[in-house]
Amino acid sequence: MTAVVGTPALAVRDDAAAERTFVGARTAIAAVGVVAMLALPLVLSMLDRPSYLTAAVYALILGLAGISLVVLLGYVGQVSLAQFAFMGIGAMVVARLAPHIGYWPSLPLAGLLAVPVGLVAAVPALRLRGIYLAVATLGFSQAVGAAILLNPSLAGGPILHVDPPHLGGTALSSSLSSRSTLYLVDLGIVAVFAAFTLALRHRKTGLAFTAVRDSELAAASVGVNVVKYKMLAFALSAFYAGVAGGMYMALNPDVDPRFFSALTGSIPLLIVLVIGGVTSIGGALLACYFYAMVPLLLPQLINGLLRAVHLGSWFNWDLTIALFGVLLLRGLVSMPRGIVGALDGILRRMALRSADQTAGGRRSAVF
């Protein structure tokens, strides 16, 4: 309750009611987002947009990789540029094991076998922080790529390959219906990881993560094992990213291992996460949809406008990438707390304004 000196009790703004309004609005927006994700494959199938559906599947895979970074950066405060290296390990595990045990059994193993690599990446985090840790994980990522992913004897060849997985006796090919099925399966996988991560945040482990992020010295002073929880965070993050890499093999059965480079993968993923909000799972997913689908939309929208004013269709892919980069930079400047942080600020101001108006109405009734 926020009191104002000299005003009747009924005129006091109810901050608890404002908080309930804020939480209700946030929940409603999250529900709309879930419905939109569920409806997306149906809409794209009706519009016959296979390329957009493929981009939507890729957005979910990136979203899981983004959640892995939420655990590491958002919860524990550890910067990592090795997420795509973990994804590469997961993809390689699926490519090697799927011919022997099948795609679906190999998918959790992709995450489990990425965990030791994540624990090795955690070693620099025991002594380094901030930009120094980012550089260390960048170097580690490059080493993993050169020593493992680009090693034909370990990767099984110059290209990672897996036959299209089967579901219900039907191969998940590149057809529109198969892409819709794959999207829904991937959405279910991401939903499980998201629910687990949300539950983890309010458990003992999640509280310890937050304590380490806020102050390692203070956390250690109250008995939190900082080394243990840093290692655990890297292990969880690697598991998530390893599964994401395995999921990518179902989308693209033939993958060049160089795709899992930190420069072309991990760094853009970090930027996308900052755009969405480093502590928000919803923000990570929203930003990954933006990252995967907007480059497809921009040329069509802009060329449509150019044709409308009789200027032809000269907007090409290079200009798309340049404009997309400008949009990302603009987002970083205008929304330093990310999309979710900016949205939370708007909703909270609206909730407080509503509470003030309610208090003003009560004051009018009193007088």
C-alpha positions as CSV (number, residue, x, y, z in Angstrom):
1,M,0.0,0.0,0.0
2,T,1.3,3.5,-0.9
3,A,-0.1,6.1,1.4
4,V,-0.4,9.8,0.7
5,V,-0.2,12.1,3.7
6,G,-3.5,14.0,4.4
7,T,-5.7,11.8,2.2
8,P,-8.4,9.4,3.4
9,A,-7.6,5.7,3.7
10,L,-9.9,4.9,0.8
11,A,-7.7,7.1,-1.5
12,V,-4.6,4.9,-0.9
13,R,-3.4,3.2,-4.0
14,D,-3.6,-0.6,-3.7
15,D,-0.2,-1.8,-4.8
16,A,-1.2,-5.4,-4.3
17,A,-4.0,-5.0,-6.7
18,A,-1.7,-3.3,-9.2
19,E,0.7,-6.3,-8.9
20,R,-2.2,-8.7,-9.5
21,T,-3.2,-6.7,-12.6
22,F,0.4,-6.7,-13.9
23,V,0.7,-10.5,-13.4
24,G,-2.7,-11.1,-15.0
25,A,-1.8,-9.0,-18.0
26,R,1.6,-10.8,-18.3
27,T,-0.1,-14.2,-18.1
28,A,-2.7,-13.2,-20.7
29,I,0.1,-12.2,-23.1
30,A,2.0,-15.4,-22.5
31,A,-1.2,-17.4,-23.2
32,V,-1.7,-15.5,-26.5
33,G,1.9,-16.3,-27.4
34,V,1.4,-20.0,-26.7
35,V,-1.8,-20.1,-28.8
36,A,0.1,-18.3,-31.6
37,M,2.9,-20.8,-31.6
38,L,0.4,-23.7,-31.7
39,A,-1.6,-22.1,-34.6
40,L,1.4,-21.1,-36.7
41,P,1.9,-24.4,-38.6
42,L,-1.8,-24.5,-39.4
43,V,-1.7,-20.9,-40.8
44,L,1.5,-21.5,-42.8
45,S,0.1,-24.7,-44.2
46,M,-3.1,-23.0,-45.3
47,L,-1.0,-20.3,-46.9
48,D,1.3,-22.9,-48.5
49,R,4.5,-21.4,-47.1
50,P,7.0,-24.2,-46.7
51,S,10.0,-21.9,-46.4
52,Y,8.3,-20.0,-43.5
53,L,7.4,-23.3,-41.8
54,T,11.1,-24.4,-42.1
55,A,12.1,-21.1,-40.6
56,A,9.6,-21.6,-37.7
57,V,11.1,-25.1,-37.0
58,Y,14.6,-23.5,-36.9
59,A,13.2,-20.8,-34.6
60,L,12.2,-23.5,-32.1
61,I,15.7,-25.1,-32.3
62,L,17.3,-21.7,-31.8
63,G,14.8,-21.1,-29.0
64,L,16.0,-24.2,-27.1
65,A,19.6,-23.0,-27.6
66,G,18.5,-19.6,-26.3
67,I,17.0,-21.2,-23.2
68,S,20.3,-22.9,-22.6
69,L,21.9,-19.5,-22.6
70,V,19.2,-18.1,-20.3
71,V,20.2,-20.8,-17.7
72,L,23.8,-19.9,-18.0
73,L,23.8,-16.1,-18.5
74,G,20.4,-15.1,-17.2
75,Y,20.4,-17.2,-14.1
76,V,24.1,-17.6,-13.2
77,G,25.6,-14.6,-15.0
78,Q,28.2,-16.7,-17.0
79,V,28.8,-15.4,-20.6
80,S,29.3,-18.2,-23.1
81,L,30.1,-18.2,-26.8
82,A,30.3,-22.0,-26.9
83,Q,26.6,-22.8,-27.3
84,F,26.9,-23.7,-31.0
85,A,29.9,-26.0,-30.2
86,F,27.6,-27.9,-27.8
87,M,25.0,-28.0,-30.6
88,G,27.6,-29.4,-32.9
89,I,28.5,-32.1,-30.5
90,G,24.8,-33.0,-30.2
91,A,24.4,-33.1,-34.0
92,M,27.5,-35.3,-34.4
93,V,26.2,-37.7,-31.8
94,V,22.9,-38.1,-33.6
95,A,24.6,-38.5,-36.9
96,R,26.8,-41.3,-35.5
97,L,24.2,-43.1,-33.4
98,A,21.0,-42.7,-35.3
99,P,21.9,-45.4,-37.9
100,H,22.3,-47.9,-35.1
101,I,19.7,-47.1,-32.5
102,G,17.3,-44.7,-34.4
103,Y,16.9,-40.9,-34.3
104,W,14.6,-40.5,-31.3
105,P,16.7,-42.6,-28.9
106,S,19.8,-40.8,-30.0
107,L,18.3,-37.4,-29.2
108,P,18.6,-37.5,-25.4
109,L,22.1,-39.1,-25.8
110,A,23.1,-36.0,-27.8
111,G,22.4,-33.9,-24.8
112,L,24.1,-36.3,-22.3
113,L,27.3,-36.6,-24.4
114,A,27.5,-32.8,-24.7
115,V,27.6,-32.5,-20.9
116,P,31.3,-33.5,-20.5
117,V,32.2,-30.9,-23.1
118,G,30.2,-28.3,-21.1
119,L,32.1,-29.2,-18.0
120,V,35.4,-28.7,-19.7
121,A,34.1,-25.3,-20.9
122,A,33.2,-24.5,-17.3
123,V,36.8,-24.7,-16.1
124,P,37.7,-21.1,-17.2
125,A,34.5,-19.8,-15.5
126,L,36.0,-20.8,-12.2
127,R,38.6,-18.0,-12.5
128,L,37.3,-15.6,-15.3
129,R,34.3,-13.3,-15.6
130,G,32.7,-11.1,-18.2
131,I,34.5,-10.4,-21.4
132,Y,37.5,-12.6,-20.4
133,L,35.2,-15.6,-19.9
134,A,33.5,-14.8,-23.3
135,V,36.9,-14.8,-25.0
136,A,37.9,-18.1,-23.3
137,T,34.6,-19.8,-24.3
138,L,35.1,-18.5,-27.9
139,G,38.6,-20.1,-28.0
140,F,37.1,-23.3,-26.6
141,S,34.4,-23.3,-29.2
142,Q,37.0,-22.9,-32.0
143,A,39.1,-25.8,-30.5
144,V,36.0,-28.1,-30.4
145,G,35.2,-27.3,-34.0
146,A,38.8,-28.0,-35.2
147,A,39.6,-31.0,-33.0
148,I,36.2,-32.8,-33.1
149,L,33.6,-31.5,-35.5
150,L,36.0,-31.0,-38.4
151,N,37.8,-34.3,-37.7
152,P,36.4,-36.8,-40.2
153,S,37.5,-39.8,-38.1
154,L,35.4,-38.5,-35.2
155,A,32.5,-36.9,-37.1
156,G,32.2,-39.7,-39.6
157,G,33.0,-37.7,-42.7
158,P,33.1,-34.1,-43.9
159,I,29.3,-33.8,-43.7
160,L,27.1,-34.8,-40.8
161,H,24.3,-36.9,-42.2
162,V,21.2,-38.6,-40.8
163,D,18.3,-40.2,-42.6
164,P,14.9,-38.4,-42.1
165,P,13.5,-39.7,-38.8
166,H,10.2,-41.6,-38.7
167,L,7.2,-40.8,-36.6
168,G,4.2,-43.1,-36.6
169,G,5.7,-45.0,-39.5
170,T,6.0,-41.8,-41.7
171,A,9.3,-40.3,-42.6
172,L,9.6,-36.6,-41.6
173,S,10.7,-35.3,-45.0
174,S,10.8,-31.7,-46.3
175,S,7.1,-31.8,-47.3
176,L,4.7,-29.3,-45.9
177,S,2.8,-31.8,-43.7
178,S,6.1,-33.3,-42.4
179,R,7.4,-29.9,-41.5
180,S,4.1,-29.2,-39.6
181,T,4.6,-32.5,-37.7
182,L,8.2,-31.8,-37.0
183,Y,7.3,-28.3,-35.8
184,L,4.7,-29.6,-33.3
185,V,7.2,-32.3,-32.0
186,D,9.9,-29.7,-31.6
187,L,7.4,-27.4,-29.9
188,G,6.6,-30.1,-27.4
189,I,10.3,-30.7,-26.7
190,V,10.9,-27.0,-26.1
191,A,7.8,-26.8,-23.9
192,V,9.2,-29.5,-21.7
193,F,12.6,-27.8,-21.3
194,A,10.9,-24.4,-20.7
195,A,8.7,-25.8,-18.0
196,F,11.6,-27.5,-16.3
197,T,13.7,-24.3,-16.4
198,L,10.8,-22.2,-15.0
199,A,10.4,-24.8,-12.2
200,L,14.1,-24.9,-11.5
201,R,14.3,-21.1,-11.1
202,H,12.2,-21.2,-7.9
203,R,13.8,-24.3,-6.4
204,K,16.9,-24.4,-4.2
205,T,19.2,-24.8,-7.3
206,G,17.7,-21.8,-9.0
207,L,18.0,-19.7,-6.0
208,A,21.6,-20.7,-5.7
209,F,22.1,-19.8,-9.3
210,T,20.7,-16.3,-8.7
211,A,22.9,-15.9,-5.6
212,V,26.0,-16.7,-7.6
213,R,24.9,-14.3,-10.4
214,D,24.3,-11.4,-7.9
215,S,27.5,-11.9,-5.9
216,E,29.8,-14.8,-5.8
217,L,31.4,-13.6,-2.6
218,A,28.1,-13.1,-0.8
219,A,26.8,-16.5,-2.1
220,A,29.9,-18.2,-0.7
221,S,29.6,-16.5,2.6
222,V,26.1,-18.0,3.2
223,G,27.3,-21.5,2.2
224,V,26.6,-21.7,-1.5
225,N,29.1,-23.8,-3.3
226,V,30.0,-21.5,-6.2
227,V,32.1,-24.0,-8.1
228,K,29.4,-26.7,-7.9
229,Y,26.7,-24.4,-9.2
230,K,28.8,-22.9,-12.0
231,M,29.7,-26.4,-13.2
232,L,26.0,-27.5,-12.9
233,A,24.9,-24.5,-14.9
234,F,27.4,-25.3,-17.7
235,A,26.3,-29.0,-17.7
236,L,22.6,-28.1,-18.0
237,S,23.3,-25.5,-20.7
238,A,25.4,-28.0,-22.7
239,F,22.6,-30.7,-22.3
240,Y,20.0,-28.2,-23.7
241,A,22.2,-27.1,-26.5
242,G,23.2,-30.7,-27.4
243,V,19.5,-31.7,-27.7
244,A,19.0,-28.6,-29.9
245,G,21.8,-29.7,-32.2
246,G,20.3,-33.2,-32.5
247,M,16.9,-31.5,-33.4
248,Y,18.7,-29.6,-36.1
249,M,19.6,-32.8,-37.8
250,A,16.0,-33.7,-38.3
251,L,15.5,-30.3,-40.1
252,N,18.6,-30.6,-42.2
253,P,19.7,-34.2,-42.7
254,D,23.1,-33.0,-44.3
255,V,25.0,-30.4,-42.3
256,D,28.4,-28.9,-42.8
257,P,30.1,-29.0,-39.3
258,R,31.3,-25.4,-40.0
259,F,27.7,-24.3,-39.4
260,F,28.3,-24.7,-35.7
261,S,30.9,-22.0,-35.6
262,A,30.9,-19.5,-32.7
263,L,31.3,-16.5,-35.1
264,T,28.3,-17.4,-37.2
265,G,26.2,-19.1,-34.5
266,S,27.0,-18.4,-30.9
267,I,27.6,-14.6,-31.2
268,P,24.3,-14.0,-33.1
269,L,22.5,-16.2,-30.6
270,L,23.9,-14.1,-27.7
271,I,22.7,-10.9,-29.5
272,V,19.3,-12.4,-30.1
273,L,19.0,-13.3,-26.4
274,V,19.9,-9.8,-25.3
275,I,17.2,-8.5,-27.7
276,G,14.7,-10.8,-26.1
277,G,15.8,-10.5,-22.5
278,V,18.6,-12.5,-20.9
279,T,16.5,-13.8,-18.0
280,S,13.3,-14.5,-19.9
281,I,12.4,-17.8,-21.6
282,G,9.5,-16.1,-23.4
283,G,11.8,-13.4,-24.6
284,A,14.4,-15.9,-25.9
285,L,11.7,-17.7,-27.9
286,L,10.2,-14.5,-29.3
287,A,13.6,-13.1,-30.3
288,C,14.5,-16.4,-32.0
289,Y,11.2,-16.4,-34.0
290,F,12.1,-12.8,-35.0
291,Y,15.7,-13.8,-36.0
292,A,14.6,-16.8,-38.0
293,M,11.6,-15.4,-39.8
294,V,12.1,-11.7,-40.3
295,P,14.8,-12.1,-43.0
296,L,12.2,-14.0,-45.1
297,L,9.6,-11.3,-44.5
298,L,11.7,-8.2,-45.1
299,P,12.4,-8.7,-48.9
300,Q,8.7,-9.5,-49.6
301,L,7.4,-6.6,-47.7
302,I,9.9,-4.0,-49.0
303,N,9.7,-5.3,-52.6
304,G,5.9,-5.2,-52.4
305,L,6.1,-1.6,-51.4
306,L,8.6,-0.8,-54.2
307,R,6.4,-2.4,-56.8
308,A,3.4,-0.5,-55.5
309,V,5.2,2.8,-56.3
310,H,6.5,1.3,-59.6
311,L,10.2,1.1,-58.5
312,G,10.7,-2.5,-59.3
313,S,12.0,-5.3,-57.0
314,W,15.7,-4.5,-56.4
315,F,15.8,-5.3,-52.6
316,N,18.1,-8.4,-52.4
317,W,19.5,-10.7,-49.7
318,D,22.6,-8.6,-48.9
319,L,20.4,-5.6,-48.2
320,T,18.1,-7.8,-46.1
321,I,21.0,-8.8,-43.9
322,A,22.2,-5.2,-43.6
323,L,18.7,-3.9,-42.7
324,F,18.2,-6.8,-40.3
325,G,21.4,-5.8,-38.5
326,V,20.2,-2.2,-38.2
327,L,17.0,-3.4,-36.7
328,L,18.9,-5.5,-34.1
329,L,21.1,-2.6,-33.2
330,R,18.1,-0.3,-32.9
331,G,16.5,-2.9,-30.6
332,L,19.6,-2.9,-28.4
333,V,19.6,0.8,-28.1
334,S,15.8,1.4,-27.6
335,M,15.2,-1.7,-25.4
336,P,18.3,-2.2,-23.2
337,R,16.4,-4.7,-21.0
338,G,15.2,-6.6,-24.0
339,I,11.7,-7.0,-25.5
340,V,10.3,-8.6,-22.4
341,G,11.9,-6.0,-20.1
342,A,10.3,-3.2,-22.2
343,L,6.9,-4.9,-22.2
344,D,7.1,-5.5,-18.5
345,G,7.7,-1.8,-18.0
346,I,4.7,-0.8,-20.1
347,L,2.4,-3.3,-18.3
348,R,3.6,-2.2,-14.9
349,R,3.0,1.4,-15.7
350,M,-0.5,0.6,-17.0
351,A,-1.3,-1.4,-13.8
352,L,-0.1,1.4,-11.5
353,R,-2.1,3.9,-13.6
354,S,-5.2,1.7,-13.2
355,A,-4.6,1.5,-9.5
356,D,-4.2,5.3,-9.2
357,Q,-7.5,5.8,-11.1
358,T,-9.3,3.4,-8.8
359,A,-7.9,5.2,-5.8
360,G,-9.0,8.5,-7.3
361,G,-12.5,7.2,-7.9
362,R,-12.7,6.1,-4.2
363,R,-11.5,9.5,-3.1
364,S,-14.2,11.2,-5.2
365,A,-16.8,8.9,-3.7
366,V,-15.6,9.9,-0.2
367,F,-15.9,13.6,-0.9
